[in-house]
Amino acid sequence: LLAAGTSWRGGHPRPTQERTGAERTETAARTALGPVRHESERTTGAGFTQADALRELAEALKEYE
């Protein structure tokens, strides 16, 4: 989802107040997944449409119901 949001920005940088959190999230994801899987997931996410992102969020929410 982070990659989707980055892609939707169309090359525009995140506002400063969002940038630090996004960088921390990116680092945590890379550490948890390892570099190869992280890159694979990032590539997949970068191609997400808004519908894809909403579907991912809905699936994640099911785990907490």
N, CA and C atoms as a LAMMPS dump frame, in Angstrom:
ITEM: TIMESTEP
0
ITEM: NUMBER OF ATOMS
195
ITEM: BOX BOUNDS ff ff ff
-5.0000000000000000e+02 5.0000000000000000e+02
-5.0000000000000000e+02 5.0000000000000000e+02
-5.0000000000000000e+02 5.0000000000000000e+02
ITEM: ATOMS id mol type element x y z
1 1 1 N 0.821 -1.198 0
2 1 2 C 0 0 0
3 1 3 C 0.861 1.257 0
4 2 1 N 2.002 1.179 0.675
5 2 2 C 2.905 2.332 0.672
6 2 3 C 3.385 2.619 -0.753
7 3 1 N 3.709 1.57 -1.487
8 3 2 C 4.154 1.748 -2.874
9 3 3 C 3.032 2.306 -3.746
10 4 1 N 1.801 1.874 -3.488
11 4 2 C 0.664 2.409 -4.246
12 4 3 C 0.542 3.906 -4.007
13 5 1 N 0.595 4.305 -2.753
14 5 2 C 0.505 5.729 -2.425
15 5 3 C 1.621 6.535 -3.056
16 6 1 N 2.814 5.966 -3.049
17 6 2 C 3.954 6.649 -3.666
18 6 3 C 3.721 6.801 -5.166
19 7 1 N 3.235 5.746 -5.787
20 7 2 C 2.969 5.781 -7.225
21 7 3 C 1.897 6.811 -7.573
22 8 1 N 0.855 6.863 -6.771
23 8 2 C -0.238 7.803 -7.034
24 8 3 C 0.196 9.256 -6.884
25 9 1 N 1.281 9.493 -6.2
26 9 2 C 1.769 10.867 -6.026
27 9 3 C 2.323 11.422 -7.343
28 10 1 N 2.558 10.551 -8.317
29 10 2 C 3.006 10.999 -9.629
30 10 3 C 4.347 11.714 -9.62
31 11 1 N 5.248 11.269 -8.751
32 11 2 C 6.569 11.876 -8.69
33 11 3 C 6.678 13.044 -7.732
34 12 1 N 5.559 13.472 -7.174
35 12 2 C 5.586 14.57 -6.207
36 12 3 C 6.001 14.034 -4.84
37 13 1 N 6.872 14.727 -4.148
38 13 2 C 7.318 14.241 -2.835
39 13 3 C 6.203 14.327 -1.797
40 14 1 N 6.322 13.473 -0.802
41 14 2 C 5.385 13.549 0.328
42 14 3 C 5.66 14.818 1.112
43 15 1 N 4.636 15.355 1.75
44 15 2 C 4.868 16.479 2.66
45 15 3 C 5.819 16.039 3.778
46 16 1 N 6.575 16.963 4.295
47 16 2 C 7.579 16.665 5.314
48 16 3 C 6.997 15.873 6.471
49 17 1 N 5.823 16.256 6.953
50 17 2 C 5.243 15.585 8.111
51 17 3 C 4.871 14.13 7.817
52 18 1 N 4.683 13.758 6.568
53 18 2 C 4.384 12.374 6.191
54 18 3 C 5.642 11.591 5.841
55 19 1 N 6.658 12.28 5.393
56 19 2 C 7.857 11.633 4.87
57 19 3 C 8.55 10.754 5.904
58 20 1 N 8.706 11.251 7.122
59 20 2 C 9.415 10.491 8.15
60 20 3 C 8.697 9.18 8.449
61 21 1 N 7.388 9.234 8.604
62 21 2 C 6.621 8.017 8.864
63 21 3 C 6.698 7.031 7.717
64 22 1 N 6.635 7.534 6.497
65 22 2 C 6.723 6.666 5.321
66 22 3 C 8.097 6.008 5.24
67 23 1 N 9.14 6.76 5.53
68 23 2 C 10.494 6.198 5.505
69 23 3 C 10.66 5.122 6.572
70 24 1 N 10.11 5.355 7.758
71 24 2 C 10.176 4.349 8.829
72 24 3 C 9.421 3.084 8.426
73 25 1 N 8.263 3.271 7.83
74 25 2 C 7.46 2.13 7.395
75 25 3 C 8.196 1.339 6.328
76 26 1 N 8.801 2.034 5.388
77 26 2 C 9.57 1.383 4.316
78 26 3 C 10.725 0.573 4.897
79 27 1 N 11.441 1.142 5.84
80 27 2 C 12.563 0.448 6.473
81 27 3 C 12.087 -0.783 7.23
82 28 1 N 10.997 -0.646 7.975
83 28 2 C 10.453 -1.781 8.732
84 28 3 C 10.005 -2.897 7.79
85 29 1 N 9.367 -2.536 6.693
86 29 2 C 8.917 -3.543 5.726
87 29 3 C 10.106 -4.259 5.1
88 30 1 N 11.131 -3.523 4.721
89 30 2 C 12.326 -4.12 4.118
90 30 3 C 12.998 -5.077 5.101
91 31 1 N 13.067 -4.673 6.362
92 31 2 C 13.682 -5.513 7.39
93 31 3 C 12.866 -6.782 7.609
94 32 1 N 11.551 -6.644 7.701
95 32 2 C 10.682 -7.792 7.971
96 32 3 C 10.618 -8.766 6.793
97 33 1 N 10.584 -8.24 5.584
98 33 2 C 10.401 -9.081 4.406
99 33 3 C 11.701 -9.549 3.775
100 34 1 N 12.772 -8.829 4.015
101 34 2 C 14.018 -9.09 3.303
102 34 3 C 13.998 -8.325 1.993
103 35 1 N 15.172 -8.049 1.45
104 35 2 C 15.232 -7.172 0.276
105 35 3 C 14.541 -7.714 -0.976
106 36 1 N 14.619 -9.015 -1.219
107 36 2 C 14.037 -9.567 -2.451
108 36 3 C 12.509 -9.528 -2.396
109 37 1 N 11.938 -10.024 -1.303
110 37 2 C 10.47 -10.011 -1.2
111 37 3 C 9.947 -8.585 -1.097
112 38 1 N 10.677 -7.734 -0.369
113 38 2 C 10.254 -6.337 -0.258
114 38 3 C 10.147 -5.706 -1.64
115 39 1 N 11.152 -5.917 -2.467
116 39 2 C 11.134 -5.335 -3.814
117 39 3 C 9.986 -5.904 -4.638
118 40 1 N 9.728 -7.199 -4.5
119 40 2 C 8.619 -7.826 -5.215
120 40 3 C 7.28 -7.227 -4.781
121 41 1 N 7.084 -7.096 -3.482
122 41 2 C 5.838 -6.52 -2.961
123 41 3 C 5.705 -5.047 -3.345
124 42 1 N 6.827 -4.324 -3.329
125 42 2 C 6.805 -2.909 -3.696
126 42 3 C 6.415 -2.749 -5.168
127 43 1 N 6.968 -3.599 -6.009
128 43 2 C 6.642 -3.554 -7.433
129 43 3 C 5.162 -3.854 -7.662
130 44 1 N 4.649 -4.862 -6.97
131 44 2 C 3.227 -5.191 -7.074
132 44 3 C 2.371 -4.016 -6.615
133 45 1 N 2.682 -3.476 -5.462
134 45 2 C 1.9 -2.375 -4.898
135 45 3 C 1.925 -1.125 -5.753
136 46 1 N 3.038 -0.881 -6.411
137 46 2 C 3.149 0.317 -7.246
138 46 3 C 2.155 0.292 -8.404
139 47 1 N 1.712 -0.895 -8.78
140 47 2 C 0.746 -1.016 -9.866
141 47 3 C -0.703 -1.056 -9.411
142 48 1 N -0.938 -0.945 -8.109
143 48 2 C -2.299 -1.021 -7.576
144 48 3 C -3.159 0.148 -8.038
145 49 1 N -4.405 -0.174 -8.309
146 49 2 C -5.43 0.851 -8.489
147 49 3 C -6.017 1.143 -7.107
148 50 1 N -6.879 2.132 -7.032
149 50 2 C -7.538 2.4 -5.753
150 50 3 C -8.399 1.211 -5.337
151 51 1 N -9.031 0.56 -6.294
152 51 2 C -9.847 -0.62 -5.986
153 51 3 C -8.983 -1.743 -5.416
154 52 1 N -7.787 -1.918 -5.973
155 52 2 C -6.863 -2.929 -5.446
156 52 3 C -6.494 -2.625 -3.996
157 53 1 N -6.2 -1.377 -3.717
158 53 2 C -5.817 -0.978 -2.361
159 53 3 C -6.97 -1.199 -1.388
160 54 1 N -8.175 -0.849 -1.798
161 54 2 C -9.338 -1.065 -0.931
162 54 3 C -9.572 -2.55 -0.677
163 55 1 N -9.347 -3.366 -1.685
164 55 2 C -9.495 -4.815 -1.531
165 55 3 C -8.463 -5.354 -0.539
166 56 1 N -7.229 -4.893 -0.641
167 56 2 C -6.181 -5.306 0.306
168 56 3 C -6.545 -4.905 1.731
169 57 1 N -7.039 -3.691 1.896
170 57 2 C -7.432 -3.228 3.231
171 57 3 C -8.592 -4.048 3.78
172 58 1 N -9.565 -4.358 2.94
173 58 2 C -10.709 -5.164 3.381
174 58 3 C -10.256 -6.552 3.821
175 59 1 N -9.335 -7.142 3.08
176 59 2 C -8.802 -8.454 3.451
177 59 3 C -8.057 -8.388 4.784
178 60 1 N -7.281 -7.345 4.97
179 60 2 C -6.536 -7.192 6.225
180 60 3 C -7.487 -7.019 7.405
181 61 1 N -8.572 -6.294 7.206
182 61 2 C -9.543 -6.081 8.281
183 61 3 C -10.229 -7.377 8.698
184 62 1 N -10.418 -8.291 7.759
185 62 2 C -11.054 -9.572 8.078
186 62 3 C -10.273 -10.333 9.147
187 63 1 N -8.965 -10.13 9.184
188 63 2 C -8.134 -10.818 10.171
189 63 3 C -8.422 -10.34 11.588
190 64 1 N -9.033 -9.18 11.733
191 64 2 C -9.271 -8.601 13.054
192 64 3 C -10.732 -8.663 13.473
193 65 1 N -11.566 -9.303 12.684
194 65 2 C -12.988 -9.408 13.032
195 65 3 C -13.228 -10.57 13.956
